[in-house]
Amino acid sequence: METLPRLPRLWLSTSGGLVYHLRAWRARRQWAAFHAQVAAWLAAWAPERGRLVLVGPSAGYALPLGFLARFDDVLALEPDPWARRALRRRPDGARLRFSEANVLATPEGLARLAASAPDAAVLFCNVLGQLDAPEGDWAGLLARHLAALPWASYHDAISTRLAPTRIQTLSAGSGRPMEKVLAHFWDQHLIEVVDHATWQLAGPQGTDYAYALWPLRPGQWHLVEWCSHRPPGPPAAPAKPAYSPR
Ligand SMILES: C[S@@+](CC[C@H](N)C(=O)[O-])C[C@H]1O[C@@H](n2cnc3c(N)ncnc32)[C@H](O)[C@@H]1O
C-alpha cells in the first residue's frame, strides 16, 4: 500500500503551534461560550462506534473533559507536537494514540483513512475550513471517500471583521442558504466575508446542521458550522486489529 505523506511538525503556525496555544490561553474566557456549544454538539453526537479518529484536535481546547472516555480507542492525527503533549496529559486520554499519517494532504487520503479504520467514527476538529482541499473541495472528497463511516465536523464556514448583531447559536436543516444563516447573526445586508469553502459540508443528506460564532481574536469573527454524516445500514462490527493508516 502506498504510504501516506507524514504530518508536518507544526511547532509554529497561526492555526497550530505555540502561537495558537498562546492565543487559546489569552482568549479562554472569550472562547468559553463557543467551547460550551461544541460540547453540546458532541454530547448529542452518537456515532455508535467504539473507535474514534480525531483530525486536528490541537490540545483539545474544544473537547470537553470526559469526551475521549466515551470511546474504547482514540487515534489523533495532529501535527503540532505541543498539542500532542497536552492531549496526552488529559485525564480522559488513557486510550489515546497518535498517527503520523497526513490524511488531508492528498485526494486519496480520506479513502486511505476509511480503508484503514472501517469501524471508526471520525471527528474533524475545526480543521477543514483552515486547509485547502487537495483537489476539488472537502464536501466532494468526504462524499466520495467517507460515505461508509459516521463522521462529524465543526469547521470555519466564513469569517469576517464585522461584529455580529446577535450571537445565539442557530440550528438549521440542510439546504439553508448562506444569506439566511448570515441574517440570523448580522443585521447588515452587505457583509465582507472570507468564504472557507466548507458550506453545508455533509451535503443534503447531512444532519444536525448548526452554526455558532467563534471570536478568534478581537475584531475577527468566525462562523463555525457543525454537521454530521450517518452511513446507511447497521454500524460495522468492531474490529480487533489496531488502526494503522500506514
Ligand atoms: C484551528 S486549529 C483547531 C484546534 C482545535 N480543534 C480547537 O478547536 O481549538 C486547527 C488544527 O488542525 C491541525 N492541523 C493542521 N494541519 C493538519 C493536518 N494535515 N492533519 C491534521 N491536523 C492538522 C493544527 O495543528 C491545529 O491543531
The ligand as an ORCA input file, in Angstrom:
! r2SCAN-3c Opt
* xyz 0 1
  C      -7.844     25.891     14.282
  S      -6.911     24.595     14.924
  C      -8.225     23.753     15.740
  C      -7.845     23.458     17.073
  C      -8.842     22.783     17.997
  N      -9.615     21.785     17.332
  C      -9.675     23.803     18.655
  O     -10.881     23.800     18.433
  O      -9.129     24.597     19.419
  C      -6.549     23.520     13.567
  C      -5.757     22.297     13.991
  O      -5.520     21.489     12.850
  C      -4.205     20.974     12.928
  N      -3.790     20.560     11.568
  C      -3.203     21.302     10.597
  N      -2.943     20.545      9.511
  C      -3.401     19.291      9.797
  C      -3.417     18.051      9.068
  N      -2.924     17.969      7.827
  N      -3.950     16.973      9.667
  C      -4.448     17.054     10.936
  N      -4.468     18.201     11.658
  C      -3.948     19.306     11.104
  C      -3.402     22.101     13.520
  O      -2.184     21.663     14.093
  C      -4.380     22.625     14.570
  O      -4.222     21.951     15.788
*
